[in-house]
């Protein structure tokens, strides 16, 4: 299989770190893929079980820094290595007969669906092979409901391949959403990468060559 190589300008050190973290995550996807297939290879299973990095990756940074672009490319790679992944977007009706193996959802829609009656959605997502939560904290919910739902989602995804993107740093997530979530994002080898690069359009002035 062709090696995963995210396409993004890397003039800024934090973008290089984020790209390297996505490559590592892709390697973890390769190693854990047999666990989600019907014909598991014993060697690959053993390799997955001895991986030294956690199964979660969080990309943090301002709008336009490249975090969502990197997450999308990593997610697309995950779909390509798992023959049972077939759905990019979480269906609007969770009562589907065919579950997606890889799920991309934005936090605003996730919280809205929970408020609209899908109270078990966090646990429903526990069964998926790969989940990306885009724009963590975007709902700006101050009631505590969002924090509770997101913490339940985090608990349901412990030990499972998960990517988060957010405009918040770890301290802001603790202060504005829930400190328990920050704890989950940084423990057990999970990676939390702060991208300090500015907006892509402005980065082009510095010689960037790639974009979404």
N, C-alpha and C positions, 0 to 999 in steps of 0.2 A: 504494500500500500504506500502511496506517495506521502512523504513527510509533510506534516502540517506547517505551513509558513504564512502567518498572518501578514496581510498587506497594510502597512501604515507607515507614515513618515516617522523616523526615529531620531530626530535631531536632539531630542530632550531625554536625559537619562531615565526619567520615570516612565517614559514610553517604552524604552528598551526593557526595563524591568517588567512592565506589564505584558509586553509581547512575549518575553521569556516565560512568564508565569502561564500565559495561555498555551504556549507550546508544551510546558510540563503537564498542564491539565489535559491537553490532547493526548499525551502519552498515557495518562491515567485512563482516559476513555478507551484507548486501544487495549490496555491491560484488563480493564473491567468488562469490556464488551462481551466476552464469552459467558460472564455471569448472567447476562440478560438473554442469551441465546439458548437454543434447544440442544446444541451440541458443544458443551463446554470442553475446552482443551485443558487438561489438568495442569500443564506447565504454565499457561497464561493465568489460570485461576490462582496458582501458587504465587506468581509474580504480583498479581493484584493484591493479594493478602499481605505482602511484605513491602508495599509501597510506603515510602517515608514521608510523603506529603499528604495533607488532608484532602478530603474529597470536595471541599468548598473553595471557591475563588471569588473574592469581592474586588471589583474595580471601582475605585472612588475618584471623583474629580469634577471639575466644573463642566457646564454645558459646552459641547463641542470639542472636548479634549480627546475623544476617541474611544472612550470606555465601551459605549454601546456598539460601536463598529467592531471592536475586538471581540466582544461577547457574541455578536451575530456570526462572525466568522468561525468562532470556536463551536458555537451551537450547530452551525451548518456541517462542520466536520463531524460532530457527534452523530448527526443524522446519517452521514455517509458511512460511518463504521458500524452502525447498528441496523441490520436489515429489517428490524421490526419497527423502527422509527419512521413514521409516515406523516406526522402532523406538525406544522410549524406553530400554529396558534391554538390555544386552548378553545375548544368548542364553546359556544354561548350557552348551550344546554349540557350540563354535566351528566345527564342521564343518557349517555350514549352507549351503544352496544359494543363499540370497538374503541378501546382506550388508546390514546397516543402514548408512545414510549418516550418521546422527547417533547417537552412543553415549554413554550415561551409565553410569559404573561407579564403585563405591567402592573405595578403595585396599585395604581388608582383603580383599575378594573377589578383587580383581586378584592380590594376592600369593598367596592360597590357591590360585587356579587355576594360577598358575605353579608352585607347589610340588607340585601334584597332577599335573603332567605336561605342562601347556600352556606349555612353555618358550619357544615362538615367539610367544606372545601379544603381547608388545610390538611386534614387527614386523607381526603380523597387524592390529593397530589402526592401523598407518601408512596404510592405504588409506582410512580413513573421513574423511568431509568435515569433521565436527565431533566432537570428543571432550571430555567433561567428566570430570575425575578428582576425585571428591568425597572430602574428608577425608584429604588427603595427610599421611602420617605416622601414621595411626591404628593401623597394624599393630604399631607399636612393636617391630619386628624388630631385634634387636641383632646378628645374625649377619653382616650385610652383604649377605645375599641380596636383601632388599627394596630396598636402595639400588641394587644392580646392575640389578635388573629395572626399577625406576623410571627409572634413567638410560638404559637401553635404550629405554624408552618415550619419554622426552623426546627422544632422538636420532631416533627414528622419526617424531616429530611436528614436527621443526624446519620452520618455514615454513608450518605447517598450523594451522587454527583450533582452539584448545585452551583450555579453562578449567580451572583448578585451584582447589579450596578447601582450606583448611588451618587448623588451630589454631596452627600454628607461624609465627613471623616468619622472615624470610630467614636471619638468623643461626642460629636454632634448626634450620632445615632443613639448613644446612651442617654443624652440629655433630652432629645426631642422626640424619640420614639420609645425606647425601652432599653435599660442597661443590660437586661438578660439577652437581648439580641446581639449586642456588641460582644458579649462573652461568648456566644455561640459562633460568631464570625471569626474569632481569633484563636479559639482553642483547638487542641488536637491536631496541630499542623496545618490548619486552614490558613490560606493566604489572604491577606488584606493589603492591596496595593493602592497607594495614593498617587494618582497621576497629576502632576503639577503643570503640565503643558496647558497652554491657552487654547482658544478656539481654533479649529482647523483652518478656517479661512485666513486668519491672521498668521498662522504658522507657515502658510505658503510664502510669506514674505521672507521666511528664514530658509527657504529652499526645499520644503516638503514636496513630495512627488506623488503620494498616494492619498486616496480618499475613498469614502463609501461608494 
